[in-house]
Amino acid sequence: MAYDRYVAICDPLNYGRVMNRRFCFQLATSAWTGGFLYGIVHTSCTFLISFCSNVINQFFCEVPHLLILSCSNMYLAEIGAIGVSAVISAGCFAFIVVSYIHIFRAVIGMTSMGGKRKMFSTCIPHLTVVSLFFVLGMFEHLKPTSSSPSISDLAISLMYSVIQPTMNPVIYTMRNKEIKAALFKLFSIHCV
């Protein structure tokens, strides 16, 4: 979506030529390939582990929580999984950041306040969703693992697995005037 926004804002006359069906398929295929590689690495590492226990004190079964239950020394597999995850995540993050740097550079050069306002209303929902995903993901996956989870570990896990995906449609529909009016009416009734 970041590249789509980049082309729409920075090169609108060539949007149809650049964002054609073939290029969109290539972008989707690269996302699917990254997800497939990520899944294969984690699944193969999971099958190499011997477990001492089968009780996971979390809402979902993630690799860091499985490593707590491991009886075997999986240092190399763990480093490989972290390396693949870091490369895929860093690549996606860099692609998004570079796209938005170009977008903001183009917006700074705009003279029309209406154009700037339209760009921000287009890009802010996507930036909000991506930021929420990356920040919660970093909190979930980069925190030190502990043998007994705390309430904050479970809260972050819940936010990452449930609240963030739930917020996607809410954030994207906030651009819809009818949704805004209905929410304003709902909150004004409850506040009075």
Summary of the structure (lengths in Angstrom):
residues: 192
radius of gyration: 21.1
end to end distance: 39.6
largest distance: 64.1
contacts: 459
relative contact order: 0.10
helix: 79%
strand: 1%
